[in-house]
Amino acid sequence: MSKPRTRPALGSVLFFALSLCLGTYFTFAAVQGDYGLFRRVQIEAEKKALLAEHAALRAQLDDMRNRTRRLSDDYLDLDLLDEQARSVLGLIRADEIVIR
């Protein structure tokens, strides 16, 4: 003879349903939450972009410091002074030809 089928207890069904819901919630939070994997990838990409911008700004600052030093009273670069005068004042020498 076969045994009659019994339905699972309501408590065990609720336990497994609650466990499934909590597992789903924590998995979703771990992937897409404020501190999840997607946010971490986004932060890493932002960090990389900011580091590249920092390097470009650092190079620009070094160039400006070099030009400032070359135009200072202690060290005067006549070629740079001539270049700046031509650029700012629009000056040319009498023996030069301007091509635009």
N, C-alpha and C positions, 0 to 999 in steps of 0.2 A: 504494500500500500504506500501511497505517496503522502507526504506530509502536506498539510494545508499551508498555503503561502501566507506569510504574515507581512504586514506592511512595516517599514522601518519606523522607529519611534519618532515622534515629532521633534523631540529635543535634538536628536542627532542630525536631522534634516536642517534644522535651524542653525546648528553649530557649523555644518559644512557650508551653508549659504552665507553665514556671517564671515567665515574664514575666506571664502571666495571673494566676497565684497572687499574685505580688508586687504587681501593680497592684491586685488585689482587696483585699489586706491593707492597703496604704497608703491606699486610698480609704476603707475601713472605719475605719481609725485617724483619718483626717482628719475624718470625720463624727462618730464616736461615741467617740473616745478621750478620754484625760484632758485633752487640750488641743484637742479637736475643736470642731466647730461647735455641736453641741447643748450642750456644757459651756459654751461662750462665751455662748450665749443664756441659759442658766441663771444664769450669773454676772452678766450684765447685769440680769436681773430681780431678783436678790438685791440688787444694788447700788442699784437704783431703790427697792426696799422699805426698805433701810437709810437711804437719803437722806431718804425721807419720814418715817421714824421719828426721824431726827436733827433734822429741822425741827420736828417736834412737840415733841420734848424741849427743843429750844432755845427754843421759844415758852413752854413751861411754866417753864423756868429763868428767862427774862426776867420772867415774871409773878411768880414767887417773889422775885426780886431787887427788883422794884418794890414789892411788898407789904412786904418787909423794910425797904426804905428808908423807906417811908411810916410804919412803926411805930418807926423809930429815934429816938434822943434828939435828933438834929439836926433832924429834920423829922417832926413828929407830926401825922398825919391823924386828926382826932377822929371823923370818920364811919367810917373803917376800924376804929379802936379800938372804937367802939360796936358795929359789926357783929361783930367778933371776940368781944367780951364776951358778946353775945347768943348767938352760936353755941356758944362753948365752955361758958359757965356757964349758959346757958338762962335768961337774965334778960329781963324785960320791964318796961316802965314801967307805972305804975298806971293811966294813961289809955289804954292800948292794949287791943285785943281780939285774941285769938289765934284764928285759924281754921285748923283742921287738915283 
